[in-house]
Amino acid sequence: MARSPLAGRRKVTFRLHAEKDTEVYVAGTFNGWNPKQKKLRYRDGVHEATLMLPKGRHEYKFITDGVWQIDPECPDWTPNGLGSLNSVIVVE
């Protein structure tokens, strides 16, 4: 029996409070830091996207109207070697 490509992955929801007409994406180690791959959808006052991520440690940032930023609600950050920080999430 073939193993599902989603085996060992968990749903992770990324949320960012921003104005309705703001364009928001999420990029990180889980998508090769592609700033246009995953756009968050605006709903009920929040931009949101749910991804299936493999178990492990992932670094990420939001891109809001072309500006990279950390997740203000994430308590875990790490230096990224570019003079700024990345948000960190651990998927178990």
C-alpha positions as CSV (number, residue, x, y, z in Angstrom):
1,M,0.0,0.0,0.0
2,A,1.4,3.4,-1.0
3,R,2.0,5.9,1.7
4,S,0.0,9.1,1.6
5,P,2.0,12.3,0.7
6,L,0.3,13.9,3.7
7,A,1.5,11.2,6.2
8,G,3.5,12.7,9.0
9,R,2.2,16.2,8.3
10,R,0.0,18.4,10.5
11,K,-2.4,21.3,9.8
12,V,-0.9,24.6,10.7
13,T,-2.9,27.8,10.5
14,F,-1.1,31.1,10.0
15,R,-3.0,34.3,10.9
16,L,-2.2,37.9,10.6
17,H,-4.3,40.9,11.6
18,A,-4.2,43.4,8.8
19,E,-6.5,45.7,6.8
20,K,-8.9,43.9,4.4
21,D,-7.2,45.3,1.3
22,T,-3.7,44.3,2.4
23,E,-2.1,41.5,0.3
24,V,-0.6,39.0,2.7
25,Y,1.5,35.9,2.0
26,V,3.5,33.4,4.1
27,A,6.9,32.1,3.1
28,G,9.4,29.9,5.0
29,T,11.6,26.9,5.0
30,F,8.5,24.8,4.2
31,N,8.1,26.4,0.7
32,G,11.6,27.4,-0.2
33,W,10.9,31.0,1.0
34,N,8.7,31.6,-2.1
35,P,7.1,35.0,-1.3
36,K,4.2,34.5,-3.7
37,Q,3.3,30.8,-3.3
38,K,0.8,31.0,-0.4
39,K,-1.6,33.9,-0.1
40,L,-3.6,34.3,3.0
41,R,-7.3,34.9,2.6
42,Y,-9.1,37.7,4.5
43,R,-12.0,36.5,6.6
44,D,-13.6,37.9,9.7
45,G,-11.0,40.6,10.3
46,V,-8.0,38.3,9.9
47,H,-5.8,37.1,7.0
48,E,-5.5,33.3,7.3
49,A,-4.1,30.2,5.5
50,T,-3.9,26.6,6.6
51,L,-1.0,24.5,5.4
52,M,0.0,20.9,5.9
53,L,3.5,21.0,7.2
54,P,5.9,18.1,8.0
55,K,6.9,17.5,11.6
56,G,9.9,19.5,12.6
57,R,11.2,23.1,13.1
58,H,10.2,25.7,10.5
59,E,11.2,29.3,10.1
60,Y,8.8,31.7,8.4
61,K,7.8,35.3,7.7
62,F,4.7,37.1,6.4
63,I,4.9,39.3,3.4
64,T,2.5,42.2,3.6
65,D,2.2,44.4,0.5
66,G,5.7,43.3,-0.4
67,V,7.3,43.9,3.0
68,W,8.7,41.0,4.9
69,Q,7.8,40.8,8.6
70,I,7.9,38.5,11.5
71,D,4.7,37.1,13.0
72,P,3.9,39.5,15.8
73,E,2.0,36.8,17.7
74,C,4.8,34.2,17.5
75,P,6.9,34.2,20.7
76,D,9.8,32.3,19.1
77,W,12.2,34.1,16.7
78,T,15.7,33.4,15.4
79,P,18.3,35.5,13.6
80,N,18.3,34.8,9.9
81,G,21.8,35.8,8.8
82,L,20.3,38.8,6.9
83,G,20.3,41.2,9.8
84,S,16.7,40.5,10.9
85,L,14.6,37.7,12.5
86,N,12.5,34.8,11.4
87,S,9.5,33.5,13.3
88,V,9.8,29.8,14.3
89,I,7.2,27.1,14.7
90,V,7.7,23.5,15.7
91,V,5.3,21.0,14.3
92,E,4.9,17.8,16.4
